[in-house]
Amino acid sequence: MEHVFGGQGKTNYLLHKALADIEQGAGVLFFDPVGSAADALLSRIPKHRTQDCLVVDPTDVEHPVGWNVLHNAENKPLLAAILSQTIKAIWNYDRVATPVLDRMTYNTIAALLEYPDATLLMIEPMLTDRAFRDRVLEHVRDPVLGEKWSYWSGLKDKDWQQLISSTENKAGEFSEDPRIRNIIGQRSTFDLKRMMFDRKIVLLRLPQGQLGNKTAMFGSLFLAHVQAIAYSRSVPIPFGIYIDDAYHFDTPVLRQLVSAGRRYGLSVTAANQYLAQLSQELRSSLIGNADRRVMFRTGIEDSDYLHRTIPENNTLPKMHELPLYQAMVFDGDLRRERVPLFTPGRHTRVRKVVEQSRRVYSSKRKAVEQHIAASLGGLHAGEH
């Protein structure tokens, strides 16, 4: 696990390291919450790896890829648990006790995992539409899960509304943005497990300036899917995960991957600019578990803190004194390294890789919206 820190070179370093993996034929997943880094990396994709690339970009509204996290789960209870804890974090409830919300979210996802072609868009109608809920429950084979839903189905409307209120208030977030809805609400157009095994290249272009808080939501759910796949396998999946501005995706999943991902073949490289961006849990996890720390120029306060975490640090200048694109690297030994500026290729190369990804993995927006409207019985039809 590698932690990259500081605002003067972190993204540049991630690009160099991810490109090196790509050139060597490795599998790579790259999270970009700005957009420019993904474009720079796309411009340098080697020609022989063009067909290995999947670009997931919600802002490419006319060509949505299909990603149904509920499809074909290998370990359904594990996926339900990971998704429910991730959703709780996305809703900012992860640091408070919410037993009712926890129970409802987990059991709703667990039931939907039994329903053919279920998607995250169905969480809300599962709670609010009795007829739809009854159709889903016909497919539930787990007797304990079925017994819970049988009890809840017998509640009076007033008691049911009280039970689901905290979950219902948030569940609509999955469907409110058509750019996200058109990705998570259709059939999967790629098999993420297969892509990880086959060492493909997956670039998540999630510009927060255009997506707002949906950047964190989408990226965190995608990372949860990766964890569920990796943790379900008895054989590790060698796969490199690069996360720029990792604080956007600060959920239990990220903290667990930082601390234990290597056991499952996942090599996590997480970057952020300054310490105040990180929760105490993520900060401790990154500093405590990183095999390698790459620290670019920082502010004085962060520089002092980081120096205190490194033994025998008196022989090199502090991080706030470093020149641009120079870093202090600690991997047991402490040294100073210069990282050359990443030079993007031509924009025509970006276009070719994106067009190839569209041909293989995307669908036309109108067709996707028609499919979603039909699958939800008319819910959300016609919104743009």
C-alpha contacts under 8 A as a table, 3 or more apart, distances in Angstrom:
res1	aa1	res2	aa2	distance
1	M	258	V	6.46
1	M	262	R	7.23
1	M	267	S	5.78
1	M	268	V	5.03
1	M	269	T	5.93
1	M	289	N	6.83
1	M	290	A	4.90
1	M	291	D	5.44
1	M	292	R	6.75
2	E	268	V	6.31
2	E	269	T	4.59
2	E	270	A	6.42
2	E	290	A	5.03
2	E	291	D	5.92
2	E	292	R	4.85
2	E	293	R	5.77
2	E	294	V	7.66
3	H	269	T	5.81
3	H	270	A	5.14
3	H	271	A	5.84
3	H	286	L	6.33
3	H	287	I	7.49
3	H	290	A	5.91
3	H	292	R	6.52
3	H	293	R	4.91
3	H	294	V	6.28
4	V	10	K	5.95
4	V	269	T	7.22
4	V	270	A	6.11
4	V	271	A	4.45
4	V	272	N	6.63
4	V	293	R	5.94
4	V	294	V	4.71
4	V	295	M	5.91
4	V	296	F	7.79
5	F	10	K	6.25
5	F	271	A	5.67
5	F	272	N	5.34
5	F	273	Q	5.64
5	F	274	Y	6.99
5	F	293	R	7.68
5	F	294	V	6.18
5	F	295	M	4.73
5	F	296	F	5.96
5	F	298	T	7.99
6	G	9	G	6.95
6	G	10	K	6.09
6	G	272	N	6.47
6	G	273	Q	4.35
6	G	274	Y	6.09
6	G	295	M	5.95
6	G	296	F	4.66
6	G	297	R	5.49
6	G	298	T	5.15
7	G	10	K	6.12
7	G	272	N	7.47
7	G	273	Q	4.62
7	G	274	Y	7.38
7	G	296	F	6.88
7	G	297	R	6.73
7	G	298	T	6.66
8	Q	296	F	5.94
8	Q	297	R	5.79
8	Q	298	T	7.70
8	Q	324	L	5.91
8	Q	325	Y	6.21
9	G	12	N	5.08
9	G	13	Y	6.12
9	G	296	F	6.22
9	G	324	L	7.04
9	G	325	Y	5.04
9	G	326	Q	7.61
9	G	339	V	7.80
10	K	13	Y	5.14
10	K	14	L	6.31
10	K	271	A	6.41
10	K	272	N	7.41
10	K	273	Q	7.62
10	K	296	F	6.90
11	T	14	L	5.01
11	T	15	L	6.21
11	T	37	A	7.11
11	T	244	D	6.63
11	T	271	A	7.61
12	N	15	L	5.29
12	N	16	H	6.48
12	N	339	V	7.87
12	N	341	L	6.50
12	N	342	F	5.75
13	Y	16	H	5.23
13	Y	17	K	6.25
13	Y	339	V	6.69
13	Y	342	F	7.92
14	L	17	K	5.20
14	L	18	A	5.95
14	L	242	Y	6.94
14	L	244	D	7.58
14	L	269	T	7.83
14	L	271	A	7.95
15	L	18	A	5.23
15	L	19	L	5.95
15	L	37	A	7.22
15	L	40	A	7.89
15	L	41	L	6.36
15	L	342	F	6.96
16	H	19	L	5.27
16	H	20	A	6.17
16	H	342	F	6.54
17	K	20	A	5.13
17	K	21	D	6.44
18	A	21	D	5.18
18	A	22	I	6.24
18	A	28	V	7.00
18	A	30	F	7.76
18	A	240	G	7.95
18	A	242	Y	7.17
19	L	22	I	4.91
19	L	23	E	6.05
19	L	41	L	6.97
19	L	44	R	7.52
19	L	45	I	7.47
20	A	23	E	5.17
20	A	24	Q	6.31
21	D	24	Q	5.14
21	D	25	G	6.45
21	D	26	A	5.20
21	D	27	G	7.39
21	D	28	V	7.21
21	D	240	G	7.87
22	I	25	G	5.18
22	I	26	A	5.39
22	I	27	G	6.91
22	I	28	V	6.84
22	I	45	I	7.54
22	I	49	R	7.95
22	I	201	I	7.50
23	E	26	A	7.50
23	E	45	I	7.92
23	E	46	P	6.82
25	G	199	R	7.17
26	A	199	R	5.45
26	A	200	K	7.40
26	A	239	F	7.09
26	A	240	G	7.55
27	G	195	M	8.00
27	G	196	M	6.42
27	G	198	D	7.30
27	G	199	R	3.56
27	G	200	K	4.83
27	G	201	I	5.62
27	G	238	P	7.31
27	G	239	F	5.05
27	G	240	G	6.05
28	V	199	R	7.01
28	V	200	K	6.53
28	V	201	I	4.83
28	V	202	V	6.19
28	V	239	F	5.96
28	V	240	G	4.73
28	V	241	I	5.94
28	V	242	Y	7.56
29	L	201	I	6.03
29	L	202	V	4.74
29	L	203	L	5.86
29	L	204	L	7.60
29	L	239	F	7.61
29	L	240	G	6.16
29	L	241	I	4.78
29	L	242	Y	6.14
30	F	38	A	7.63
30	F	202	V	6.37
30	F	203	L	4.87
30	F	204	L	6.00
30	F	241	I	6.04
30	F	242	Y	4.76
30	F	243	I	6.12
31	F	38	A	7.99
31	F	203	L	6.41
31	F	204	L	4.99
31	F	205	R	6.69
31	F	206	L	7.54
31	F	219	G	7.40
31	F	241	I	7.91
31	F	242	Y	6.08
31	F	243	I	4.78
31	F	244	D	6.11
32	D	35	G	5.73
32	D	36	S	7.80
32	D	37	A	6.30
32	D	38	A	6.02
32	D	203	L	7.70
32	D	204	L	6.01
32	D	205	R	5.24
32	D	206	L	5.86
32	D	207	P	7.13
32	D	243	I	6.84
32	D	244	D	5.79
32	D	245	D	7.83
33	P	205	R	6.50
33	P	206	L	4.62
33	P	207	P	4.77
33	P	208	Q	5.67
33	P	215	T	6.52
33	P	244	D	6.99
33	P	245	D	7.01
33	P	248	H	7.80
34	V	37	A	7.12
34	V	205	R	7.35
34	V	206	L	6.30
34	V	207	P	4.11
34	V	208	Q	5.91
34	V	209	G	7.17
35	G	38	A	5.51
35	G	39	D	6.52
35	G	205	R	5.35
35	G	206	L	6.20
35	G	207	P	4.92
36	S	39	D	5.12
36	S	40	A	6.22
37	A	40	A	5.02
37	A	41	L	6.18
38	A	41	L	5.13
38	A	42	L	6.04
38	A	203	L	6.66
38	A	204	L	7.51
38	A	205	R	6.05
39	D	42	L	5.04
39	D	43	S	6.22
39	D	350	V	6.49
40	A	43	S	5.24
40	A	44	R	6.87
40	A	343	T	7.91
40	A	344	P	5.03
40	A	345	G	7.16
41	L	44	R	5.36
41	L	45	I	6.52
41	L	344	P	7.16
42	L	45	I	5.29
42	L	349	R	7.13
42	L	350	V	5.13
42	L	353	V	6.85
43	S	344	P	5.91
43	S	345	G	4.69
43	S	346	R	5.89
43	S	347	H	6.15
43	S	348	T	7.71
43	S	349	R	5.06
43	S	350	V	4.69
44	R	344	P	6.42
44	R	345	G	5.44
44	R	349	R	7.45
45	I	49	R	6.64
45	I	50	T	6.65
45	I	349	R	7.92
45	I	353	V	7.91
46	P	49	R	5.45
46	P	50	T	6.65
47	K	50	T	5.27
48	H	51	Q	7.48
49	R	52	D	5.16
49	R	53	C	6.99
50	T	53	C	5.72
50	T	353	V	5.82
50	T	356	Q	7.36
51	Q	353	V	7.85
51	Q	356	Q	6.82
51	Q	357	S	7.49
52	D	200	K	5.03
52	D	201	I	5.76
53	C	200	K	6.37
53	C	201	I	4.73
53	C	202	V	5.95
53	C	203	L	7.59
53	C	353	V	7.12
53	C	357	S	6.30
54	L	200	K	7.88
54	L	201	I	6.17
54	L	202	V	4.84
54	L	203	L	6.27
54	L	357	S	5.30
54	L	361	Y	7.32
55	V	202	V	6.05
55	V	203	L	4.94
55	V	204	L	6.24
55	V	205	R	7.22
55	V	354	V	6.54
55	V	357	S	6.11
55	V	358	R	7.97
56	V	65	V	6.65
56	V	202	V	7.38
56	V	203	L	6.08
56	V	204	L	4.91
56	V	205	R	6.10
57	D	60	D	5.55
57	D	64	P	7.62
57	D	204	L	6.20
57	D	205	R	4.91
57	D	206	L	6.28
58	P	61	V	6.23
58	P	64	P	6.77
58	P	179	R	5.28
58	P	180	I	6.07
58	P	183	I	7.34
58	P	205	R	7.60
58	P	206	L	6.95
59	T	179	R	6.60
59	T	206	L	7.79
59	T	210	Q	7.50
59	T	211	L	7.73
60	D	63	H	5.78
60	D	64	P	6.54
61	V	64	P	5.94
61	V	179	R	6.01
61	V	365	R	6.91
62	E	364	K	6.01
62	E	365	R	4.97
63	H	358	R	6.61
63	H	362	S	5.34
63	H	363	S	5.49
63	H	364	K	5.34
63	H	365	R	5.94
64	P	179	R	7.73
64	P	182	N	6.27
64	P	183	I	5.67
64	P	362	S	5.28
64	P	363	S	5.86
64	P	364	K	6.94
64	P	365	R	6.39
64	P	368	V	7.96
65	V	183	I	5.65
65	V	188	S	7.68
65	V	189	T	6.35
65	V	358	R	7.63
65	V	361	Y	5.56
65	V	362	S	4.12
65	V	363	S	6.31
66	G	182	N	7.54
66	G	183	I	4.85
66	G	184	I	6.38
66	G	185	G	7.54
66	G	186	Q	5.45
66	G	187	R	5.57
66	G	188	S	4.35
66	G	189	T	4.78
66	G	190	F	7.14
66	G	361	Y	7.29
66	G	362	S	6.73
66	G	363	S	7.75
67	W	183	I	5.66
67	W	184	I	5.16
67	W	185	G	7.64
67	W	186	Q	6.91
67	W	187	R	6.64
67	W	188	S	4.43
67	W	189	T	6.53
67	W	190	F	7.08
68	N	71	H	5.56
68	N	119	T	6.01
68	N	120	L	7.70
68	N	183	I	7.65
68	N	184	I	5.20
68	N	185	G	6.66
68	N	186	Q	6.53
68	N	187	R	5.91
68	N	188	S	5.04
69	V	73	A	8.00
69	V	119	T	7.27
69	V	120	L	7.73
69	V	184	I	7.38
69	V	222	F	7.88
69	V	225	H	6.44
70	L	73	A	6.31
70	L	112	L	7.80
70	L	113	L	5.93
70	L	118	A	6.61
70	L	119	T	5.96
70	L	120	L	7.34
71	H	113	L	7.56
71	H	117	D	6.79
71	H	118	A	7.38
71	H	119	T	7.75
71	H	187	R	7.98
71	H	188	S	7.33
73	A	76	K	5.55
73	A	79	L	7.14
73	A	113	L	7.72
74	E	229	I	7.44
74	E	232	S	6.70
75	N	78	L	5.47
75	N	79	L	6.23
75	N	228	A	7.72
75	N	232	S	6.11
76	K	79	L	5.10
76	K	80	A	6.04
76	K	110	A	7.04
76	K	113	L	6.76
77	P	80	A	5.09
77	P	81	A	6.16
77	P	110	A	6.76
78	L	81	A	5.12
78	L	82	I	6.15
78	L	228	A	6.61
78	L	232	S	7.85
79	L	82	I	5.13
79	L	83	L	5.93
79	L	225	H	7.47
79	L	228	A	5.50
80	A	83	L	5.25
80	A	84	S	5.94
80	A	106	Y	5.81
80	A	107	N	7.88
80	A	109	I	5.69
80	A	110	A	5.51
80	A	113	L	7.99
81	A	84	S	5.25
81	A	85	Q	6.26
81	A	106	Y	6.26
82	I	85	Q	5.40
82	I	86	T	6.13
82	I	224	A	6.25
82	I	228	A	6.89
82	I	253	V	7.34
83	L	86	T	4.99
83	L	87	I	5.97
83	L	106	Y	7.89
83	L	109	I	7.97
83	L	221	L	7.03
83	L	224	A	6.34
83	L	225	H	7.81
84	S	87	I	5.12
84	S	88	K	6.14
84	S	102	D	7.01
84	S	105	T	5.70
84	S	106	Y	5.26
84	S	109	I	7.48
85	Q	88	K	5.05
85	Q	89	A	6.34
85	Q	94	D	7.43
85	Q	102	D	7.71
85	Q	252	P	7.24
86	T	89	A	5.08
86	T	90	I	6.18
86	T	220	S	6.94
86	T	221	L	6.75
86	T	224	A	6.92
86	T	251	T	6.17
86	T	252	P	6.86
86	T	253	V	6.88
87	I	90	I	4.91
87	I	91	W	6.15
87	I	221	L	7.67
88	K	91	W	5.14
88	K	92	N	6.34
88	K	93	Y	5.30
88	K	94	D	5.47
88	K	102	D	7.46
89	A	92	N	4.89
89	A	93	Y	5.63
89	A	94	D	4.57
89	A	95	R	8.00
89	A	251	T	5.73
89	A	252	P	7.62
90	I	93	Y	7.63
90	I	216	A	7.41
90	I	217	M	5.91
90	I	220	S	7.71
90	I	251	T	7.57
91	W	94	D	7.76
91	W	170	K	7.12
92	N	95	R	7.46
93	Y	96	V	5.62
93	Y	97	A	7.71
93	Y	98	T	7.26
94	D	97	A	7.76
98	T	101	L	5.46
98	T	102	D	6.03
99	P	102	D	5.03
99	P	103	R	6.07
100	V	103	R	5.18
100	V	104	M	6.11
100	V	163	L	7.10
101	L	104	M	5.15
101	L	105	T	5.90
101	L	164	I	7.53
101	L	166	S	6.26
101	L	167	T	5.77
102	D	105	T	5.36
102	D	106	Y	6.12
103	R	106	Y	5.39
103	R	107	N	6.07
104	M	107	N	5.32
104	M	108	T	5.86
104	M	164	I	7.10
104	M	167	T	7.14
105	T	108	T	5.23
105	T	109	I	6.23
105	T	167	T	6.94
106	Y	109	I	5.34
106	Y	110	A	6.03
107	N	110	A	4.87
107	N	111	A	6.04
107	N	145	L	7.04
108	T	111	A	5.25
108	T	112	L	6.24
108	T	123	I	6.66
108	T	126	M	7.19
109	I	112	L	5.04
109	I	113	L	6.14
109	I	123	I	7.19
110	A	113	L	5.22
110	A	114	E	7.00
110	A	145	L	7.88
111	A	114	E	5.44
111	A	115	Y	6.92
111	A	136	V	6.98
111	A	137	L	6.83
111	A	140	V	6.14
111	A	145	L	7.43
112	L	115	Y	5.03
112	L	118	A	5.74
112	L	119	T	7.54
112	L	122	M	7.71
112	L	123	I	7.84
112	L	136	V	6.71
113	L	116	P	7.72
113	L	118	A	6.72
114	E	136	V	7.66
114	E	139	H	5.88
114	E	140	V	5.63
114	E	141	R	7.66
115	Y	118	A	5.59
115	Y	136	V	5.66
115	Y	139	H	5.81
115	Y	140	V	7.43
117	D	187	R	7.23
118	A	122	M	6.64
119	T	122	M	5.65
119	T	123	I	7.81
119	T	184	I	6.78
119	T	185	G	5.69
119	T	186	Q	7.56
120	L	123	I	5.66
120	L	174	F	6.87
120	L	184	I	6.77
120	L	185	G	6.88
121	L	124	E	6.69
121	L	125	P	7.93
121	L	172	G	7.97
121	L	174	F	5.98
121	L	175	S	5.90
121	L	181	R	7.37
121	L	184	I	7.42
121	L	185	G	5.98
122	M	125	P	5.37
122	M	126	M	5.86
122	M	376	L	7.40
123	I	126	M	5.11
123	I	127	L	6.60
123	I	171	A	6.35
124	E	127	L	5.35
124	E	128	T	6.26
124	E	168	E	6.30
124	E	171	A	5.27
124	E	172	G	6.10
125	P	128	T	4.87
125	P	129	D	5.00
125	P	132	F	6.80
125	P	133	R	7.36
126	M	129	D	5.95
126	M	130	R	7.35
126	M	132	F	6.31
126	M	133	R	4.91
126	M	136	V	7.91
127	L	130	R	7.49
127	L	133	R	7.12
127	L	164	I	6.94
127	L	168	E	6.79
128	T	168	E	7.75
129	D	132	F	5.41
129	D	133	R	6.14
130	R	133	R	4.94
130	R	134	D	6.08
131	A	134	D	5.18
131	A	135	R	6.44
132	F	135	R	5.11
132	F	136	V	6.39
133	R	136	V	5.14
133	R	137	L	6.19
134	D	137	L	5.10
134	D	138	E	6.38
135	R	138	E	5.41
135	R	139	H	7.42
136	V	139	H	5.70
136	V	140	V	7.13
137	L	140	V	5.15
137	L	146	G	7.18
137	L	149	W	7.64
140	V	143	P	7.88
140	V	145	L	7.45
140	V	146	G	6.16
141	R	145	L	7.97
141	R	146	G	7.00
142	D	145	L	5.34
142	D	146	G	5.99
143	P	146	G	4.94
143	P	147	E	5.98
144	V	147	E	5.08
144	V	148	K	6.39
145	L	148	K	5.26
145	L	149	W	6.43
146	G	149	W	5.23
146	G	150	S	5.99
147	E	150	S	4.95
147	E	151	Y	6.26
148	K	151	Y	5.28
148	K	152	W	6.33
149	W	152	W	4.96
149	W	153	S	5.89
150	S	153	S	5.13
150	S	154	G	6.55
151	Y	154	G	5.36
151	Y	155	L	7.00
152	W	155	L	5.37
152	W	160	W	7.17
155	L	159	D	6.01
155	L	160	W	5.78
156	K	159	D	5.33
156	K	160	W	6.11
157	D	160	W	5.01
157	D	161	Q	6.06
158	K	161	Q	5.26
158	K	162	Q	6.35
159	D	162	Q	5.12
159	D	163	L	6.22
160	W	163	L	5.02
160	W	164	I	6.28
161	Q	164	I	5.35
161	Q	165	S	5.72
162	Q	165	S	5.37
163	L	166	S	7.71
164	I	167	T	5.39
164	I	168	E	5.75
165	S	168	E	5.18
165	S	169	N	6.07
166	S	169	N	5.49
166	S	170	K	7.00
167	T	170	K	5.54
167	T	171	A	6.00
168	E	171	A	5.14
168	E	172	G	7.17
169	N	172	G	6.99
170	K	173	E	5.88
171	A	174	F	6.34
172	G	175	S	5.56
172	G	176	E	6.20
173	E	176	E	5.36
173	E	177	D	7.58
174	F	177	D	7.29
174	F	180	I	7.29
174	F	181	R	6.53
175	S	178	P	6.76
175	S	180	I	7.27
175	S	181	R	5.10
175	S	380	H	7.63
176	E	181	R	7.22
177	D	180	I	5.55
177	D	181	R	6.02
178	P	181	R	4.69
178	P	182	N	5.79
178	P	383	E	7.09
178	P	384	H	6.17
179	R	182	N	5.56
179	R	183	I	6.90
180	I	183	I	5.36
180	I	184	I	6.31
180	I	214	K	7.75
180	I	218	F	7.59
181	R	184	I	5.43
181	R	185	G	5.41
182	N	185	G	5.48
182	N	186	Q	6.44
182	N	365	R	7.40
182	N	368	V	6.36
182	N	369	E	6.63
182	N	372	I	7.68
183	I	186	Q	6.11
185	G	372	I	6.09
186	Q	368	V	6.47
186	Q	371	H	7.04
186	Q	372	I	6.31
188	S	191	D	7.10
189	T	361	Y	5.30
189	T	362	S	6.95
190	F	195	M	7.88
190	F	361	Y	6.47
191	D	194	R	5.29
191	D	195	M	6.22
192	L	195	M	4.96
192	L	196	M	6.17
192	L	226	V	7.74
193	K	196	M	5.20
193	K	197	F	6.32
193	K	226	V	7.92
193	K	229	I	6.22
194	R	197	F	5.10
194	R	198	D	5.93
195	M	198	D	5.05
195	M	199	R	6.00
195	M	200	K	5.10
195	M	201	I	7.73
196	M	199	R	5.24
196	M	200	K	6.22
196	M	237	I	6.80
196	M	238	P	7.74
196	M	239	F	6.43
197	F	200	K	7.84
197	F	237	I	6.10
197	F	238	P	7.59
199	R	238	P	7.90
199	R	239	F	6.93
204	L	219	G	7.72
206	L	211	L	6.99
206	L	215	T	5.46
206	L	219	G	7.63
207	P	210	Q	5.63
207	P	211	L	6.08
207	P	212	G	7.95
207	P	215	T	6.82
208	Q	211	L	4.81
208	Q	212	G	4.79
208	Q	213	N	7.01
208	Q	214	K	7.60
208	Q	215	T	5.50
209	G	212	G	5.95
211	L	214	K	5.37
211	L	215	T	5.69
212	G	215	T	6.07
213	N	216	A	5.63
213	N	217	M	6.61
214	K	217	M	4.82
214	K	218	F	5.82
215	T	218	F	5.50
215	T	219	G	5.98
215	T	248	H	7.57
216	A	219	G	5.32
216	A	220	S	5.82
216	A	248	H	5.21
216	A	249	F	5.47
217	M	220	S	5.37
217	M	221	L	6.24
217	M	249	F	7.80
218	F	221	L	5.29
218	F	222	F	6.21
219	G	222	F	5.10
219	G	223	L	6.18
219	G	249	F	6.47
220	S	223	L	5.09
220	S	224	A	6.17
220	S	249	F	5.16
220	S	250	D	7.73
220	S	251	T	7.08
220	S	253	V	7.90
221	L	224	A	4.93
221	L	225	H	6.34
222	F	225	H	5.10
222	F	226	V	6.45
223	L	226	V	5.04
223	L	227	Q	6.31
223	L	253	V	7.15
223	L	254	L	7.39
224	A	227	Q	5.09
224	A	228	A	6.22
224	A	253	V	6.01
225	H	228	A	5.13
225	H	229	I	6.25
226	V	229	I	5.24
226	V	230	A	6.16
227	Q	230	A	5.16
227	Q	231	Y	5.89
227	Q	253	V	7.14
227	Q	257	L	7.30
228	A	231	Y	5.29
228	A	232	S	6.06
229	I	232	S	5.30
229	I	233	R	6.79
230	A	233	R	5.65
230	A	236	P	7.00
230	A	237	I	6.52
230	A	264	Y	5.98
230	A	265	G	7.90
230	A	266	L	7.89
231	Y	234	S	7.84
231	Y	264	Y	6.59
233	R	236	P	6.61
233	R	237	I	7.94
235	V	264	Y	7.54
236	P	263	R	7.21
236	P	264	Y	4.47
236	P	265	G	4.70
236	P	266	L	7.90
237	I	264	Y	6.21
237	I	265	G	4.83
237	I	266	L	6.74
238	P	264	Y	7.67
238	P	265	G	4.36
238	P	266	L	5.73
238	P	267	S	7.47
239	F	265	G	6.32
239	F	266	L	5.05
239	F	267	S	6.15
240	G	266	L	5.95
240	G	267	S	4.72
240	G	268	V	6.15
240	G	269	T	7.75
241	I	266	L	6.99
241	I	267	S	5.94
241	I	268	V	4.80
241	I	269	T	6.13
242	Y	268	V	6.12
242	Y	269	T	4.89
242	Y	270	A	6.03
243	I	246	A	5.45
243	I	268	V	7.75
243	I	269	T	6.26
243	I	270	A	4.80
243	I	271	A	6.20
244	D	270	A	6.14
244	D	271	A	4.95
244	D	272	N	6.51
245	D	248	H	6.26
245	D	270	A	7.50
245	D	271	A	5.48
245	D	272	N	4.56
245	D	273	Q	7.06
246	A	249	F	5.58
246	A	250	D	6.73
246	A	270	A	5.81
246	A	271	A	5.75
246	A	272	N	5.85
247	Y	250	D	5.06
247	Y	272	N	6.88
247	Y	277	Q	6.10
247	Y	278	L	5.67
247	Y	279	S	7.92
249	F	254	L	6.89
250	D	253	V	7.85
250	D	254	L	6.06
250	D	255	R	7.28
250	D	278	L	7.78
250	D	279	S	7.64
250	D	282	L	6.91
251	T	254	L	5.51
251	T	255	R	6.62
252	P	255	R	5.11
252	P	256	Q	6.01
253	V	256	Q	5.10
253	V	257	L	6.13
254	L	257	L	5.11
254	L	258	V	6.11
255	R	258	V	5.12
255	R	259	S	6.33
255	R	281	E	7.56
255	R	282	L	5.88
255	R	285	S	6.26
255	R	286	L	7.91
256	Q	259	S	5.19
256	Q	260	A	5.77
256	Q	261	G	6.98
257	L	260	A	5.19
257	L	261	G	4.19
257	L	262	R	7.73
257	L	266	L	7.80
257	L	268	V	7.30
258	V	261	G	5.91
258	V	268	V	6.48
258	V	285	S	6.64
258	V	286	L	6.60
258	V	289	N	6.75
258	V	290	A	7.81
259	S	262	R	7.88
259	S	285	S	6.44
259	S	286	L	7.90
259	S	289	N	5.72
260	A	263	R	5.77
260	A	264	Y	7.60
261	G	264	Y	5.47
261	G	265	G	6.61
261	G	266	L	5.00
261	G	267	S	6.77
261	G	268	V	7.21
262	R	265	G	4.98
262	R	266	L	4.97
262	R	267	S	5.90
262	R	268	V	7.92
263	R	266	L	7.33
272	N	275	L	7.87
272	N	277	Q	7.60
273	Q	277	Q	7.58
273	Q	298	T	7.74
274	Y	277	Q	5.95
274	Y	278	L	7.81
274	Y	298	T	7.11
274	Y	299	G	7.91
274	Y	302	D	6.85
275	L	278	L	5.60
275	L	283	R	7.28
275	L	302	D	6.46
276	A	279	S	7.59
278	L	281	E	7.90
278	L	282	L	6.01
278	L	283	R	5.66
279	S	282	L	5.31
279	S	283	R	6.07
280	Q	283	R	5.10
280	Q	284	S	6.07
281	E	284	S	5.32
281	E	285	S	6.15
282	L	285	S	4.97
282	L	286	L	6.02
283	R	286	L	5.28
283	R	287	I	6.15
284	S	287	I	5.34
284	S	288	G	5.67
285	S	288	G	5.17
285	S	289	N	5.78
286	L	289	N	5.52
286	L	290	A	5.76
287	I	290	A	5.78
290	A	293	R	6.27
291	D	331	D	5.85
292	R	329	V	7.14
292	R	330	F	5.72
292	R	331	D	4.43
292	R	332	G	7.89
293	R	329	V	5.65
293	R	330	F	5.16
293	R	331	D	6.44
294	V	327	A	6.14
294	V	328	M	5.91
294	V	329	V	4.59
294	V	330	F	6.62
295	M	319	M	6.97
295	M	327	A	5.15
295	M	328	M	5.15
295	M	329	V	6.30
296	F	319	M	6.36
296	F	322	L	7.04
296	F	324	L	7.78
296	F	325	Y	6.96
296	F	326	Q	6.20
296	F	327	A	4.43
296	F	328	M	6.57
297	R	319	M	4.90
297	R	320	H	4.96
297	R	321	E	6.74
297	R	322	L	5.28
297	R	323	P	7.04
297	R	324	L	7.03
297	R	326	Q	7.63
297	R	327	A	7.09
298	T	302	D	6.29
298	T	303	S	5.90
298	T	319	M	5.73
298	T	320	H	4.82
299	G	302	D	5.54
299	G	303	S	6.00
299	G	319	M	7.77
299	G	320	H	5.42
300	I	303	S	4.94
300	I	304	D	6.16
300	I	319	M	7.80
300	I	320	H	5.55
301	E	304	D	5.33
301	E	305	Y	6.42
302	D	305	Y	5.08
302	D	306	L	6.11
303	S	306	L	5.28
303	S	307	H	6.13
303	S	318	K	6.21
303	S	319	M	5.14
303	S	320	H	5.80
304	D	307	H	5.22
304	D	308	R	6.42
304	D	318	K	7.50
305	Y	308	R	5.31
305	Y	309	T	6.82
306	L	309	T	5.23
306	L	310	I	6.84
307	H	310	I	5.38
307	H	313	N	6.45
307	H	318	K	7.08
308	R	311	P	7.45
310	I	313	N	5.99
310	I	330	F	7.81
312	E	315	T	7.43
313	N	316	L	6.39
313	N	334	L	7.61
314	N	317	P	7.59
316	L	335	R	7.73
316	L	336	R	7.84
317	P	321	E	6.26
317	P	322	L	7.11
318	K	321	E	5.57
318	K	322	L	7.01
319	M	322	L	5.39
319	M	327	A	7.74
319	M	328	M	7.24
322	L	326	Q	6.26
322	L	327	A	7.03
323	P	326	Q	5.71
325	Y	338	R	6.00
325	Y	339	V	5.47
325	Y	340	P	6.84
325	Y	341	L	7.31
326	Q	336	R	6.99
326	Q	337	E	5.68
326	Q	338	R	4.30
326	Q	339	V	5.98
327	A	336	R	5.65
327	A	337	E	5.36
327	A	338	R	6.25
327	A	339	V	7.47
328	M	334	L	6.93
328	M	335	R	5.67
328	M	336	R	4.45
328	M	337	E	6.28
329	V	333	D	7.84
329	V	334	L	5.74
329	V	335	R	5.46
329	V	336	R	6.03
329	V	337	E	6.87
330	F	333	D	5.52
330	F	334	L	4.59
330	F	335	R	6.74
331	D	334	L	6.87
345	G	349	R	7.07
346	R	349	R	5.53
346	R	350	V	7.19
347	H	350	V	5.05
347	H	351	R	6.46
348	T	351	R	5.07
348	T	352	K	6.29
349	R	352	K	5.15
349	R	353	V	6.35
350	V	353	V	5.38
350	V	354	V	6.13
351	R	354	V	5.13
351	R	355	E	5.96
352	K	355	E	5.14
352	K	356	Q	6.16
353	V	356	Q	5.12
353	V	357	S	6.24
354	V	357	S	5.06
354	V	358	R	6.14
355	E	358	R	5.00
355	E	359	R	6.21
356	Q	359	R	5.21
356	Q	360	V	6.49
357	S	360	V	5.37
357	S	361	Y	5.78
357	S	362	S	7.28
358	R	361	Y	5.37
358	R	362	S	4.76
358	R	363	S	7.63
359	R	362	S	6.34
363	S	367	A	7.16
363	S	368	V	6.75
364	K	367	A	5.50
364	K	368	V	6.37
365	R	368	V	5.13
365	R	369	E	6.17
366	K	369	E	5.11
366	K	370	Q	6.20
367	A	370	Q	5.18
367	A	371	H	6.26
368	V	371	H	5.09
368	V	372	I	6.21
369	E	372	I	5.11
369	E	373	A	6.06
369	E	381	A	6.87
369	E	382	G	7.65
370	Q	373	A	5.14
370	Q	374	A	6.18
370	Q	381	A	7.32
371	H	374	A	5.19
371	H	375	S	6.14
372	I	375	S	5.08
372	I	376	L	6.15
372	I	380	H	7.97
372	I	381	A	7.56
373	A	376	L	5.35
373	A	377	G	6.01
373	A	378	G	4.57
373	A	379	L	5.81
373	A	380	H	6.30
373	A	381	A	4.92
374	A	377	G	5.09
374	A	378	G	5.80
375	S	378	G	7.59
376	L	379	L	5.32
376	L	380	H	7.91
378	G	381	A	5.56
380	H	383	E	6.03
